[in-house]
């Protein structure tokens, strides 16, 4: 009984360690995609006002269609599909400044 219990605990610890180990990488990858999408959107939209990336991004994401297009752009980045990425970026509606 104690052997089975110890084995179960060991497996639980090993599985949770793997989940924790991949978590920082995933957040770094998300940050990388967010930076690239923001930079490319600024190239196409040319914001006139000086505002933070966060505020500018929220202004773009206020449009429901833009949310879907940015999601499509992120998926295209994950799949290294440059054509679909630029197709999605080019369709994003730039906010009024």
C-alpha positions as CSV (number, residue, x, y, z in Angstrom):
1,X,0.0,0.0,0.0
2,X,2.7,2.5,0.9
3,X,4.7,1.6,-2.3
4,X,1.6,2.4,-4.4
5,X,1.0,5.6,-2.5
6,X,4.6,6.7,-2.9
7,X,4.6,5.9,-6.6
8,X,1.4,7.9,-7.1
9,X,2.9,10.9,-5.3
10,X,6.1,10.7,-7.3
11,X,4.1,10.6,-10.6
12,X,2.0,13.5,-9.4
13,X,5.2,15.6,-8.6
14,X,6.8,14.7,-11.9
15,X,3.7,15.6,-13.9
16,X,3.3,18.9,-12.1
17,X,7.0,19.8,-12.7
18,X,6.6,19.3,-16.4
19,X,3.5,21.6,-16.4
20,X,5.4,24.3,-14.6
21,X,8.5,24.0,-16.7
22,X,6.6,24.6,-20.0
23,X,4.6,27.5,-18.6
24,X,7.3,30.2,-18.7
25,X,8.2,29.3,-22.3
26,X,4.6,29.6,-23.3
27,X,4.3,33.0,-21.8
28,X,7.5,34.1,-23.5
29,X,6.2,32.9,-26.8
30,X,2.9,34.7,-26.3
31,X,4.8,37.9,-25.5
32,X,6.9,37.5,-28.6
33,X,3.8,37.1,-30.8
34,X,2.1,40.1,-29.1
35,X,5.2,42.3,-29.8
36,X,5.4,41.3,-33.4
37,X,1.7,41.8,-34.1
38,X,1.8,45.2,-32.3
39,X,4.8,46.3,-34.3
40,X,3.3,45.2,-37.6
41,X,0.0,46.8,-36.9
42,X,1.7,50.1,-36.1
43,X,3.4,49.9,-39.5
44,X,0.1,49.5,-41.2
45,X,-2.1,51.8,-39.1
46,X,0.4,54.6,-38.3
47,X,-1.0,55.8,-35.0
48,X,-0.7,59.6,-34.8
49,X,-1.1,60.0,-31.0
50,X,1.7,58.9,-28.7
51,X,0.1,56.2,-26.5
52,X,1.3,53.0,-24.8
53,X,1.2,49.8,-26.7
54,X,-1.3,48.5,-24.2
55,X,-3.8,51.4,-24.7
56,X,-3.3,51.3,-28.5
57,X,-3.9,47.5,-28.5
58,X,-7.1,47.9,-26.4
59,X,-8.4,50.5,-28.9
60,X,-7.8,48.0,-31.8
61,X,-9.4,45.1,-29.8
62,X,-12.5,47.1,-29.1
63,X,-13.7,46.1,-32.6
64,X,-15.0,42.5,-32.6
65,X,-13.8,41.8,-36.2
66,X,-10.3,42.9,-35.3
67,X,-10.3,40.4,-32.4
68,X,-10.9,37.6,-34.8
69,X,-8.3,38.9,-37.3
70,X,-5.7,39.3,-34.6
71,X,-6.4,35.8,-33.4
72,X,-6.0,34.5,-37.0
73,X,-2.7,36.4,-37.2
74,X,-1.4,34.8,-34.0
75,X,-2.4,31.3,-35.3
76,X,-0.6,32.0,-38.6
77,X,2.5,33.1,-36.6
78,X,2.4,29.9,-34.6
79,X,2.2,27.9,-37.8
80,X,4.8,30.0,-39.6
81,X,2.3,30.9,-42.3
82,X,3.5,34.3,-43.5
83,X,0.8,34.7,-46.2
84,X,-2.1,34.2,-43.8
85,X,-0.4,36.3,-41.2
86,X,-0.1,39.3,-43.5
87,X,-3.6,38.7,-44.9
88,X,-5.1,39.0,-41.4
89,X,-2.9,42.0,-40.4
90,X,-3.9,43.9,-43.6
91,X,-7.6,43.4,-42.8
92,X,-7.5,44.9,-39.3
93,X,-9.5,48.1,-39.2
94,X,-7.3,50.9,-37.8
95,X,-8.9,52.8,-35.0
96,X,-9.7,56.5,-35.2
97,X,-7.2,58.6,-33.4
